[in-house]
Amino acid sequence: MRGRRGDRMTINIQEHMAINVCPGPIRPIRQISDYFPRRGPGPEGGGGGGGLGEAPARLAPLALAPPAALLGATTPEDGAEVDSYDSDDATTLGTLEFDLLYDQASCTLHCSILRAKGLKPMDFNGLADPYVKVHLLPGACKANKLKTKTQRNTLNPVWNEDLTYSGITDDDISHKVLRISVCDEDKLSHNEFIGEIRVPLRRLKPSQKKHFNICLERQVPLASPSSMSAALRGISCYLKELEQAEQGPGLLEERGRILLSLSYSSSRRGLLVGILRCAHLAAMDVNGYSDPYVKTYLRPDVDKKSKHKTGVKKKTLNPEFNEEFFYEMELSALATKTLEVTVWDYDIGKSNDFIGGVSLGPGARGEARKHWNDCLQRPDTALERWHTLTSELPPAAGALPSA
């Protein structure tokens, strides 16, 4: 900048700016290394100058302070849990408060999503539209996904919603992990991920509610070889446990669970079969869902009159049927019969897809055989049990093994 011809400026613009911004003597600028203690006496790595040589001594108290204090961040309240991940995640993503309860008697897992605090702003207005998703891992994404409602324009949402998983067994509690994700809903674009928490279900005790208040973490990618190896090891352990549970020579692929009710009625002289519900079914359609229905047979069926079929439930992997079928037969005759239960995906214009099945009878194994025997030994008593659906029916479905 220059004045008019003939005018004399007593001070130039550079000196004027320096005086306004930096009044007084100029001091050396602090470097990042000044905030950390020196390993040895004296300056390290090229910082010569009289003023710089004394900087570590003057800044020694700052070196002991946490990074959050240097940046003016608020410290956590007394008694709050301190997690092992970076403080940046804890301060910028927010915290989530929830309860978990495993009801062993009803084979259900109750997830009570309570509230979140200090979520990361995701929208232009400095707020977010958060909701919570929960998944059971390992497992099919849509079969295990449960979701809360969306809270609008808030960083401290309160949900107080109960999300329930059915068909959860002690085996699931021992090896599965619950993934809880907080996301921001966008109507005009893809929903955005805020943070997540992963809770091993083995931390839960049956019929004891456990309260959690944990900082959200960033999504953990499986890009590195070490992470991929860990994931593959986890899948391998899951398959080995499933193979042991089946107690068979070959591994049968798990395709979901079904809740059955069996009762022999002495007054009506017949078997009452209740098809109550299914959980975590395999997806058979391109939309990631199925249109399931259930068929039952009482084998051997010479006259082919034992077939019963439920209604079709559209676009779901966790259908509720609550239908009952009756087979008129003497109790003694049931001892040589096998109840075959199969789940199918209904398709228009082509063959229906087989999802999975289970057989109950004297030739079955494990829980299926126990359920059948208990039904015959305890007439007029409705017995409800969860059963695992497999990709193949056991040999007991076709005919009883030879003695």
Rosetta blueprint (number, residue, H / E / L):
1 M L
2 R L
3 G L
4 R L
5 R L
6 G L
7 D L
8 R L
9 M L
10 T L
11 I L
12 N L
13 I H
14 Q H
15 E H
16 H H
17 M H
18 A H
19 I H
20 N H
21 V H
22 C L
23 P L
24 G L
25 P L
26 I L
27 R L
28 P L
29 I L
30 R L
31 Q L
32 I H
33 S H
34 D H
35 Y H
36 F L
37 P L
38 R L
39 R L
40 G L
41 P L
42 G L
43 P L
44 E L
45 G L
46 G L
47 G L
48 G L
49 G L
50 G H
51 G H
52 L H
53 G H
54 E L
55 A H
56 P H
57 A H
58 R H
59 L L
60 A H
61 P H
62 L H
63 A H
64 L L
65 A L
66 P L
67 P H
68 A H
69 A H
70 L H
71 L L
72 G L
73 A L
74 T L
75 T L
76 P L
77 E L
78 D L
79 G L
80 A L
81 E L
82 V L
83 D L
84 S L
85 Y L
86 D L
87 S H
88 D H
89 D H
90 A H
91 T H
92 T H
93 L L
94 G L
95 T E
96 L E
97 E E
98 F E
99 D E
100 L E
101 L E
102 Y E
103 D E
104 Q L
105 A L
106 S L
107 C L
108 T E
109 L E
110 H E
111 C E
112 S E
113 I E
114 L E
115 R E
116 A E
117 K E
118 G L
119 L L
120 K L
121 P L
122 M L
123 D L
124 F L
125 N L
126 G L
127 L L
128 A L
129 D L
130 P E
131 Y E
132 V E
133 K E
134 V E
135 H E
136 L E
137 L E
138 P L
139 G L
140 A L
141 C H
142 K H
143 A H
144 N H
145 K L
146 L E
147 K E
148 T L
149 K L
150 T L
151 Q L
152 R L
153 N L
154 T L
155 L L
156 N L
157 P L
158 V E
159 W E
160 N E
161 E E
162 D E
163 L E
164 T E
165 Y E
166 S E
167 G L
168 I L
169 T L
170 D H
171 D H
172 D H
173 I H
174 S H
175 H H
176 K L
177 V E
178 L E
179 R E
180 I E
181 S E
182 V E
183 C E
184 D E
185 E L
186 D L
187 K L
188 L L
189 S L
190 H L
191 N L
192 E E
193 F E
194 I E
195 G E
196 E E
197 I E
198 R E
199 V E
200 P E
201 L H
202 R H
203 R H
204 L L
205 K L
206 P L
207 S L
208 Q L
209 K L
210 K E
211 H E
212 F E
213 N E
214 I E
215 C E
216 L L
217 E E
218 R L
219 Q L
220 V L
221 P L
222 L L
223 A L
224 S L
225 P H
226 S H
227 S H
228 M H
229 S H
230 A H
231 A H
232 L H
233 R H
234 G H
235 I H
236 S H
237 C H
238 Y H
239 L H
240 K H
241 E H
242 L H
243 E H
244 Q H
245 A H
246 E H
247 Q L
248 G L
249 P L
250 G L
251 L L
252 L L
253 E L
254 E E
255 R E
256 G E
257 R E
258 I E
259 L E
260 L E
261 S E
262 L E
263 S E
264 Y E
265 S E
266 S L
267 S L
268 R L
269 R L
270 G E
271 L E
272 L E
273 V E
274 G E
275 I E
276 L E
277 R E
278 C E
279 A E
280 H L
281 L L
282 A L
283 A L
284 M L
285 D L
286 V L
287 N L
288 G L
289 Y L
290 S L
291 D L
292 P E
293 Y E
294 V E
295 K E
296 T E
297 Y E
298 L E
299 R E
300 P L
301 D L
302 V L
303 D L
304 K L
305 K L
306 S L
307 K L
308 H E
309 K E
310 T L
311 G L
312 V L
313 K L
314 K L
315 K L
316 T L
317 L L
318 N L
319 P L
320 E E
321 F E
322 N E
323 E E
324 E E
325 F E
326 F E
327 Y E
328 E E
329 M L
330 E L
331 L H
332 S H
333 A H
334 L H
335 A L
336 T L
337 K L
338 T E
339 L E
340 E E
341 V E
342 T E
343 V E
344 W E
345 D E
346 Y L
347 D L
348 I L
349 G L
350 K L
351 S L
352 N L
353 D E
354 F E
355 I E
356 G E
357 G E
358 V E
359 S E
360 L E
361 G L
362 P L
363 G L
364 A L
365 R L
366 G H
367 E H
368 A H
369 R H
370 K H
371 H H
372 W H
373 N H
374 D H
375 C H
376 L H
377 Q H
378 R L
379 P L
380 D L
381 T L
382 A L
383 L E
384 E E
385 R E
386 W E
387 H E
388 T E
389 L E
390 T E
391 S L
392 E L
393 L L
394 P L
395 P H
396 A H
397 A H
398 G L
399 A L
400 L L
401 P L
402 S L
403 A L
